[in-house]
Structure formats: C-alpha cells, structure tokens
Amino acid sequence: IIYDEQKGKATGIRVIDTHTKQATEYYAPIVFVNAGALNTNLLLLNSTSHRFPQGLGNDSGVMGKYVAFHNYSASISAECEDFQDLTIDGRNPAGGGYFPRFRNVHKQETDFMRGYSANFGASRYPNLSKIDHGFGADLKNDLKKPPLGPWMMRAGMMGETIPKETNYVRLDPTRRDEWGMPLLSISIAYDDNDAKMKQDFFEQFTDMYTKAGFVNIQEKDTKQAPGLDIHEMGGVRMGNDPKTSVLNKWNQMHACPNVFVTDGACMTSTSSQNPSLTYMALTARAVDYAVKSAKQNGV
C-alpha cells in the first residue's frame, strides 16, 4: 500500500505481476484490505514508509500480535447399535448437526476460559467383510448394495483460542518469495487453556454418548500444529485506544484513516462460531461508514 508523506494518507497500491515481475500502481481515495487474516498482516507489515517504519498504521506496535484461530485437533466417535433398519440416502448439504457452545456461557464454570462448539454427524458405511462368497450376478448385486455396518457417530471440536501477545506474525528478516517480498514468519502455539478445553470436550461428549447408549467410544487428538486448523484472526485488531490497537470501531485505521481492514485480521477474539458472516457484516458496515464520511468531509 502506497503512503503519501505529504498528504498524510494512503493513495493506492503497488502490485507485482505474477509472471513478468513488473510493478504497477493503482490509485484510489479509499483502500479496503481483505487479503485473509495472515496475508493482510503480511501486506500491512510490508507497507513501510518514513512515517510508518513498522508497517502501515502501526503506531501502537501491536500489528501482527494477538493472532488466534479455532482449534480443530480433537474429535470423538462412537457406534450406535439401534436403527439398523434405517440408512442414509443422497447428499447432506448441512453436513450434519451442530452443538453450540455450552460452557462458560452465563458464568465461569470451568478451569479454562471461554468455550467450544462442535459439529456432529452420523452415517453408515458398507461392511464389505460380510461379502465372502458369490460369483457372477450375485456377487455384483452384493457389491452394488452391500450390507451396512452400524451407525457411526462423530463430533469434532471447534475450540476458541485466546488472543495473546506471544502469538504473533512478523516479516522474516532473511527469507523472501520469488517476487522479492519478505515471507511471513509465524510464532504461534497452543497453551494450557487449549489443553484443558480439549479435555473437557472429551469428558462432556463421552458422557453424552454414554447416556445416549452409544458404544465403542473413541477419542482422537491429532496433536496437529497451529496452522493446520482454520479461521485465523487478529494481528490488526480493533479498539478504542490507538495505543493498544490498529483500527477503530469502524475498522478504520487510527493512524491512516482512509484505510479499512475488514477481514479476520481485525478481530479481537475468536468466539466459537464460523466467522465468515461476521466479516461480511463488518465489511458492509465499514463501507457504509466510509461512503457517508467521504460525502460529508472526506476520509
């Protein structure tokens, strides 16, 4: 993003062609940044000038910090021995069911902060091991419509991670991509709160499964590294205080008012729901504010 020192605002963007590596500049009175949370951080940290040596609008020094995400590393499955006369047919656009967050909703009731939601689904799979005989047409018919195994139930946790200053991204001091731009160095880890939340998920769903009469309950912890989950957020967070945030309540940069950030980078917490509709709502709200402000007194 191009910053004009004389005008005291952003005037446009400079892009590098994927194939020719040639730079082209485009100009606009207002700039909206929606590159995806981590790439937005990368773009802004890399948009340096004499006025903003640490990244565009980064007077507070918090840009790149307080990055968080949703923890998808835990799931729990079981078998249901009932409803053997029923099966599924066709596709399921909804993907199954959904457990809204039910921990620490109205008061603090656990030894971890915040909570988790969970997706839930049930399905039956062909039991090919039961097809152990037959030739010709009989075998083909058995393979076309094989006997089914039991109902398999599965729930996957979507845990809320807590934004922390120690979870951050920065420009790599030595490595660059093929266009000569610094790569993003990511320093993010799970913490004790995540471990306690995961254990509670296993305990709560084991209890639910047991009371429902399910059998063969299996916990699964992938222990996957952060970054193999989804819904990255933060790094360019909103706030009323320019000393501790980058954006104001309208997703507008405190220090460079004609730049708005409305993707996941603006978030100050992750909650436990899919965040995409929230980004869309924030964007529509910020656009309305930017247009009204531009008409009244410029941005």
Wavefront OBJ file of the C-alpha trace (Angstrom):
o trace
v 0.000 0.000 0.000
v 1.423 3.374 -1.056
v 1.536 6.039 1.648
v 1.929 9.700 0.678
v 4.003 11.504 3.285
v 2.818 14.942 2.137
v -0.889 14.123 2.065
v -0.712 12.007 5.212
v -2.801 9.191 3.761
v -2.674 6.132 1.535
v -3.036 6.925 -2.134
v -3.154 3.468 -3.715
v -1.452 0.115 -4.080
v 1.594 -1.288 -5.832
v 1.263 -4.803 -7.242
v 3.788 -7.132 -8.836
v 2.740 -9.142 -11.871
v 2.902 -12.883 -11.213
v 4.675 -13.667 -14.481
v 6.584 -10.578 -15.587
v 7.566 -9.416 -12.073
v 6.819 -5.862 -13.219
v 5.312 -3.459 -10.676
v 2.126 -1.494 -11.447
v 0.499 1.165 -9.291
v -3.222 1.771 -8.912
v -4.711 4.779 -7.114
v -7.865 5.298 -5.068
v -9.147 7.690 -2.375
v -10.035 4.816 -0.002
v -8.324 1.439 0.435
v -10.043 -1.659 1.853
v -7.758 -4.539 2.859
v -9.259 -8.040 2.748
v -6.408 -10.379 1.878
v -7.222 -13.012 4.514
v -6.035 -12.545 8.091
v -2.398 -13.619 7.789
v -1.856 -12.165 4.326
v -3.398 -8.886 5.476
v -0.828 -8.787 8.270
v 1.905 -9.567 5.734
v 0.714 -6.837 3.375
v 0.466 -4.148 6.050
v 3.739 -5.045 7.773
v 5.424 -4.835 4.394
v 3.845 -1.446 3.576
v 6.531 0.652 5.221
v 7.426 4.315 4.833
v 9.309 7.014 6.699
v 6.115 7.718 8.621
v 5.367 4.040 9.299
v 8.657 2.093 9.528
v 6.957 -0.843 11.333
v 4.079 -1.230 8.899
v 1.231 0.957 7.682
v -0.748 2.368 10.609
v 1.349 0.512 13.177
v 1.974 3.340 15.660
v 0.906 1.084 18.538
v 3.395 -1.662 17.652
v 0.723 -4.343 18.107
v 0.370 -5.169 14.421
v 0.989 -8.879 13.910
v 0.307 -9.679 17.580
v -2.688 -11.302 19.288
v -3.257 -13.781 16.471
v -5.746 -16.545 17.260
v -7.669 -19.302 15.476
v -10.079 -22.179 16.028
v -8.726 -25.426 17.431
v -9.894 -28.424 15.380
v -7.481 -31.009 16.789
v -9.998 -33.058 18.822
v -12.820 -35.361 17.767
v -14.736 -38.220 19.357
v -16.589 -41.078 17.671
v -18.855 -43.928 18.727
v -21.176 -46.618 17.386
v -24.955 -46.762 17.714
v -26.416 -50.269 17.649
v -30.006 -49.076 17.115
v -31.866 -48.117 13.899
v -30.305 -50.936 11.895
v -33.276 -50.847 9.502
v -32.506 -47.253 8.506
v -29.805 -45.744 6.338
v -28.899 -42.510 4.566
v -29.756 -41.547 1.007
v -28.438 -38.703 -1.114
v -26.207 -35.872 -0.010
v -26.468 -33.826 3.172
v -25.778 -30.150 2.346
v -25.760 -29.196 6.035
v -23.075 -31.764 6.833
v -24.913 -32.928 9.953
v -25.719 -31.225 13.234
v -24.158 -28.553 15.392
v -23.630 -28.206 19.137
v -23.499 -24.512 20.110
v -21.107 -23.510 22.858
v -22.493 -24.547 26.246
v -19.516 -23.992 28.587
v -18.910 -20.700 30.475
v -21.875 -19.092 28.704
v -23.552 -17.290 31.600
v -20.803 -17.621 34.194
v -17.295 -19.024 34.628
v -17.789 -22.693 35.490
v -14.612 -24.443 34.360
v -10.861 -24.128 34.897
v -10.421 -22.820 31.332
v -11.548 -19.586 29.693
v -14.292 -19.338 27.066
v -15.505 -22.475 25.272
v -16.063 -24.608 22.194
v -18.767 -25.649 19.786
v -18.862 -28.941 17.901
v -20.037 -30.317 14.609
v -21.845 -33.643 14.708
v -22.749 -36.254 12.158
v -23.938 -39.839 11.772
v -23.545 -42.235 8.868
v -23.398 -45.906 7.915
v -20.715 -47.473 5.758
v -20.685 -50.636 3.643
v -19.385 -53.681 5.505
v -17.538 -55.413 2.665
v -16.158 -58.032 5.039
v -19.579 -59.708 5.014
v -19.333 -60.349 1.275
v -17.281 -63.534 1.408
v -18.987 -65.645 -1.231
v -20.778 -65.476 -4.539
v -19.983 -65.338 -8.225
v -21.278 -63.505 -11.272
v -24.551 -61.623 -10.918
v -24.965 -62.456 -7.213
v -21.548 -61.007 -6.376
v -22.206 -57.901 -8.474
v -25.513 -57.290 -6.726
v -23.909 -57.710 -3.309
v -21.163 -55.243 -4.221
v -23.691 -52.786 -5.653
v -25.760 -52.833 -2.460
v -23.558 -54.303 0.261
v -24.697 -54.917 3.818
v -24.143 -51.940 6.066
v -22.202 -51.675 9.270
v -23.501 -49.910 12.409
v -24.272 -46.224 12.652
v -21.066 -44.278 13.260
v -21.339 -41.060 15.232
v -18.661 -38.350 15.208
v -18.292 -34.937 16.828
v -15.447 -32.513 16.137
v -14.465 -29.686 18.467
v -14.147 -26.099 17.286
v -12.308 -24.605 20.234
v -11.847 -20.913 20.901
v -8.210 -19.939 21.318
v -7.376 -16.830 23.323
v -5.552 -13.967 21.523
v -2.168 -13.421 23.203
v 0.715 -11.063 22.564
v 3.011 -14.091 22.431
v 1.117 -15.461 19.428
v 2.361 -13.267 16.604
v 3.498 -12.994 12.996
v 6.307 -10.823 11.618
v 8.280 -10.292 8.427
v 11.026 -12.857 8.055
v 14.344 -10.983 8.264
v 16.102 -13.113 5.619
v 13.704 -15.179 3.506
v 11.827 -13.746 0.516
v 9.399 -15.103 -2.037
v 10.034 -15.282 -5.772
v 8.760 -11.703 -6.202
v 11.300 -10.391 -3.705
v 8.796 -9.827 -0.923
v 9.588 -10.900 2.672
v 7.892 -14.094 3.771
v 5.715 -14.203 6.883
v 7.309 -15.760 9.952
v 4.702 -17.284 12.280
v 5.239 -17.845 16.020
v 2.063 -19.397 17.403
v 1.490 -22.212 19.915
v -1.275 -23.874 21.883
v -1.350 -23.242 25.634
v -2.657 -24.766 28.856
v -6.105 -23.266 28.272
v -6.361 -25.142 24.969
v -5.359 -28.430 26.636
v -7.952 -28.038 29.414
v -10.654 -27.137 26.896
v -9.848 -30.201 24.806
v -10.017 -32.481 27.837
v -13.400 -31.039 28.795
v -14.662 -31.682 25.267
v -13.689 -35.347 25.568
v -15.301 -35.674 29.002
v -18.549 -33.934 28.065
v -19.085 -35.858 24.845
v -18.129 -39.183 26.422
v -20.851 -38.506 28.975
v -23.376 -37.589 26.250
v -22.511 -40.657 24.180
v -22.745 -42.961 27.189
v -26.150 -41.601 28.214
v -27.355 -41.985 24.613
v -26.396 -45.652 24.695
v -23.555 -45.420 22.176
v -20.725 -47.949 22.370
v -17.079 -48.197 21.285
v -16.369 -44.569 22.170
v -13.047 -43.414 20.694
v -11.236 -40.142 21.427
v -8.905 -38.710 18.801
v -6.329 -35.989 19.393
v -4.368 -35.215 16.233
v -1.902 -33.026 18.163
v -1.597 -31.069 14.940
v 0.397 -27.872 14.829
v -1.357 -24.493 14.747
v -1.882 -23.560 11.130
v -3.434 -26.920 10.301
v -6.663 -25.618 11.809
v -8.735 -22.830 10.219
v -10.274 -19.387 10.848
v -7.135 -17.368 11.582
v -7.900 -13.990 13.152
v -6.211 -10.978 14.689
v -2.986 -9.080 14.219
v -4.658 -5.847 13.075
v -7.170 -5.623 15.857
v -9.891 -3.084 16.552
v -10.035 -0.991 19.715
v -10.882 2.433 21.100
v -7.325 3.130 22.258
v -4.801 3.838 19.448
v -2.031 2.820 21.864
v -3.259 -0.775 22.031
v -4.973 -1.299 18.676
v -4.626 -0.542 14.963
v -8.263 0.012 13.940
v -11.144 1.945 15.465
v -14.678 0.629 15.906
v -15.425 1.267 12.215
v -12.499 -0.958 11.085
v -10.693 2.254 10.125
v -7.006 2.759 10.849
v -6.392 5.160 13.723
v -3.211 6.492 12.114
v -4.209 6.300 8.432
v -7.972 6.994 8.265
v -8.553 6.219 4.599
v -7.514 2.561 5.061
v -10.022 -0.004 6.351
v -9.392 -3.652 7.311
v -12.495 -5.856 7.466
v -11.317 -9.463 7.210
v -10.309 -11.737 10.086
v -7.250 -9.647 10.899
v -9.488 -7.065 12.600
v -10.883 -9.469 15.200
v -10.134 -9.106 18.898
v -11.477 -12.524 19.880
v -12.452 -15.678 18.017
v -15.640 -16.851 19.744
v -16.501 -20.423 18.727
v -18.561 -19.977 15.567
v -17.677 -19.821 11.903
v -16.657 -16.159 11.484
v -17.161 -15.513 7.766
v -20.630 -13.942 8.011
v -19.276 -11.626 10.708
v -16.566 -10.423 8.326
v -19.215 -9.765 5.671
v -21.327 -7.783 8.146
v -18.309 -5.786 9.340
v -17.385 -5.013 5.728
v -20.876 -3.801 4.822
v -20.924 -1.663 7.974
v -17.475 -0.177 7.281
v -18.312 0.550 3.634
v -21.477 2.384 4.679
v -19.465 4.428 7.175
v -16.697 5.173 4.647
v -19.141 6.332 1.965
v -21.035 8.585 4.383
v -17.798 10.031 5.770
v -16.422 10.665 2.286
v -19.572 12.538 1.270
v -19.584 14.650 4.420
v -15.951 15.669 4.858
v -13.693 13.221 3.027
v -11.883 10.308 4.628
l 1 2 3 4 5 6 7 8 9 10 11 12 13 14 15 16 17 18 19 20 21 22 23 24 25 26 27 28 29 30 31 32 33 34 35 36 37 38 39 40 41 42 43 44 45 46 47 48 49 50 51 52 53 54 55 56 57 58 59 60 61 62 63 64 65 66 67 68 69 70 71 72 73 74 75 76 77 78 79 80 81 82 83 84 85 86 87 88 89 90 91 92 93 94 95 96 97 98 99 100 101 102 103 104 105 106 107 108 109 110 111 112 113 114 115 116 117 118 119 120 121 122 123 124 125 126 127 128 129 130 131 132 133 134 135 136 137 138 139 140 141 142 143 144 145 146 147 148 149 150 151 152 153 154 155 156 157 158 159 160 161 162 163 164 165 166 167 168 169 170 171 172 173 174 175 176 177 178 179 180 181 182 183 184 185 186 187 188 189 190 191 192 193 194 195 196 197 198 199 200 201 202 203 204 205 206 207 208 209 210 211 212 213 214 215 216 217 218 219 220 221 222 223 224 225 226 227 228 229 230 231 232 233 234 235 236 237 238 239 240 241 242 243 244 245 246 247 248 249 250 251 252 253 254 255 256 257 258 259 260 261 262 263 264 265 266 267 268 269 270 271 272 273 274 275 276 277 278 279 280 281 282 283 284 285 286 287 288 289 290 291 292 293 294 295 296 297 298 299
